[in-house]
């Protein structure tokens, strides 16, 4: 998927991404990389607000599955079911969230379940990076629901 197309979709369909100035740096089947600046995501300590960091990590993970499902030509609704977020270091500037599948071998099973049962779950990891260092990590569980075409 083209990174500009994904960014436009996120800004139109998830307005918070535009308010946070989220930028799509890369949109590949193996990983999606999003970036966000400090200014619209700042907290009282002059670092990135934890909710903003978490939101960008979730957006990156969601975007990876969205990109892969679009590549497969599957029309589905995709939502987050649960997540765990670790904050390792303060973030003092523009940061990135890089999402990927921990187990790429799970993808065929996920697709098979989605087509057969109409819904499937998949785990995605997002690593937050600032100045080349890992500053946070999200483990997210997402559910896709097949959308019947009229």
N, C-alpha and C positions, 0 to 999 in steps of 0.2 A: 504494500500500500504506500502511496505517495505521502511523505510527511506533511506536506501542505494540506492535502485532503483530510488527513487525520486531525490536524490542528484545527482546521475550519469546523469539522464535525464536533470536536470537543467544545470549542467556543460557542457553537450554536446550540448544542444539545445539553451541555453541562456548563451553564453560565459561570459557575464558580471558577472554572479553569481560566476563563478570560479575565475575571476579576483578579485572579492570582498571577496573571501574566505568564501562564504556562506556555512553554514553547516546545514543540516536537522537534527534537534534534535528529532522531532516527526512528524509522518504523519498518523493521524487518521481521521476518517470521521467527527468527531466533531470539530477538530482543527488541524492546522499544525503550528509547531513552527520551525522557522529558527533562526540561530545565525550568527553574523558576527563580526570580530575583528576590533579594531580601526585602526591598522597600514595601511591596504590598503584602508581605507575609511576616512582618516584623512583630516582635512581642515587646514587653516592658523591659527586657534585658538587652535589647538591641541585637537579638539573635532571631532565627526563624522560629515562629510559633509552632509548637508541637502538632497542633491540628493541621496546619498548612503542610508540614513535612509528611504527615500521615496521608493527607488528601492527595498530594502529588505521587506518593508511593502507590496508593490505591489506583489512581488514574493510570499510572504506567502499567500496572499489572492488568487492569481492565482492558487497556488499549492493546496489550499483547494478544489477549484472547480475541478481542474484537477484530484485530488485523488478521489473525489466523482463520477465524470463522468466515470473514469476508473472502479471503483467499480460496477457501473451500467452497464458496458459493452457497453457504448455509445462512438462511434467514432465521435469526434467533434473538430473543431477549436475554440479556446478560446482566446479572446482578451479583454483588458481593454478598456472601452468606456470613462469613466471619473472618477475622484477621487478628494477628498478633504483631505488635510493633515494638521494636527495640530502638531506643535512642541512645547512641553510643557517645557522641560528642556534640557540643554546640555547633551551630551552623551560622557563620557570620557574613555570608554573602550568597551569590548565586550558587544554587546547588542542583544536582541532577538525581534522577531516579532511573535506574536501569533495571528493567524487568526481564525475567526469563523463566522457563520451565525447569524445575529441579530435575524432573525425570521426563525427558523428551519421549521416552518409550510409552508414556501414559497417554500421549495424544491420540493414537489410533483407537485405543480403548474408549477414550472420552468421545470421539466422533461416532464410534459404533453405538455406544449407549445413547447418545443424543438422537441419532437416526432411528434406532429401534424403539426406545422408550419415550422419546420426546423431551427428555431432560437429562442433564449430566453435570457432574461436579469435576472441577479441576483446581489443583493448587498451583499458585504462581508466587514467585519470590520477586521482591523489588529491593534493590540495595540503593540506599541514599549515599551520594558521594559529594564531598566538598574538598576542593583543592587536592584532588587525587587520593583522598582518604575515605574509607568507609566510615560514615557517621550515623548510619541507621539501617535497619533491615525490617522488612515487612514480609510476613507469610500470610497469604490470603487464600481463602477458599471461595471460589466463584461457582455460580450455577447458571447454566444456559438452558433456556426453554425454547424448543423448536416453535417457530411461528408458521402456522398453516397459511399457504398462499391462496388467495381467492381466484 
